Amino acid sequence: MEKPASTRQLKVGRELQKDLAEIIRSKGMAAFGGAMVTVSEVRVSPDLSVAKAFVSIFPSDKAPAVMQALQDNVRALRGELGRKVASQLRIVPEITFLLDTSIDYAERIEALLKQ
């Protein structure tokens, strides 16, 4: 069982989420094929060297293309993130993008309830 995140992990995760969301928003929807990309959560490892960024993509049918674009640009995104958090973190964590499917799940439940 995974142990709960420390206060520092949670604070760093929230800061990374805010900064990553700002970086992605600044790229614009055109950079992601017209899809809206939202960073819903960032989980950081205990040593703060790895960050798992959960992204929500709307419309969800563009998710594979957007995830590929994020993976292709992960080095550039990490570099921009490094410039934003350089004064706060000693090392910039490696970023892994994961798809947050909670919106799709909620839509599916809502559709089932309407039947």
Backbone hydrogen bonds, N-H to C=O, Kabsch-Sander energy under -0.5 kcal/mol:
donor,donor_aa,acceptor,acceptor_aa,energy
10,L,6,S,-2.3
11,K,7,T,-2.5
12,V,8,R,-2.8
13,G,9,Q,-2.6
14,R,10,L,-2.3
15,E,11,K,-2.1
16,L,12,V,-2.7
17,Q,13,G,-2.4
18,K,14,R,-2.3
19,D,15,E,-2.5
20,L,16,L,-3.0
21,A,17,Q,-2.4
22,E,18,K,-1.9
23,I,19,D,-2.3
24,I,20,L,-2.7
25,R,21,A,-2.6
26,S,22,E,-2.1
27,K,23,I,-1.0
28,G,24,I,-0.8
28,G,25,R,-0.7
31,A,28,G,-0.7
32,F,29,M,-1.3
33,G,30,A,-1.4
34,G,29,M,-2.6
35,A,29,M,-0.6
35,A,32,F,-1.2
36,M,58,F,-3.5
37,V,35,A,-0.6
38,T,56,S,-2.7
40,S,38,T,-0.9
40,S,54,F,-2.1
41,E,54,F,-1.3
43,R,52,K,-2.5
45,S,50,V,-2.6
48,L,45,S,-2.2
51,A,94,E,-3.4
52,K,43,R,-3.2
53,A,51,A,-0.7
53,A,96,T,-2.9
54,F,41,E,-3.2
54,F,52,K,-0.6
55,V,53,A,-0.6
55,V,98,L,-2.8
56,S,38,T,-3.3
58,F,36,M,-2.3
62,K,59,P,-1.7
63,A,60,S,-1.4
66,V,62,K,-2.3
67,M,63,A,-2.9
68,Q,64,P,-1.9
69,A,65,A,-2.1
70,L,66,V,-2.6
71,Q,67,M,-2.4
72,D,68,Q,-2.5
73,N,69,A,-1.5
74,V,71,Q,-1.0
77,L,73,N,-2.5
78,R,74,V,-2.4
79,G,75,R,-2.0
80,E,76,A,-2.3
81,L,77,L,-2.4
82,G,78,R,-2.4
83,R,79,G,-1.7
84,K,80,E,-1.4
85,V,81,L,-2.3
86,A,82,G,-0.9
88,Q,85,V,-1.5
89,L,85,V,-2.6
94,E,49,S,-3.0
96,T,51,A,-2.5
98,L,53,A,-2.8
100,D,55,V,-3.3
101,T,99,L,-0.8
105,Y,101,T,-2.2
106,A,102,S,-2.3
107,E,103,I,-2.5
108,R,104,D,-2.3
109,I,105,Y,-2.3
110,E,106,A,-2.5
111,A,107,E,-2.4
112,L,108,R,-2.1
113,L,109,I,-2.3
114,K,110,E,-1.5
115,Q,111,A,-0.7
115,Q,112,L,-0.6
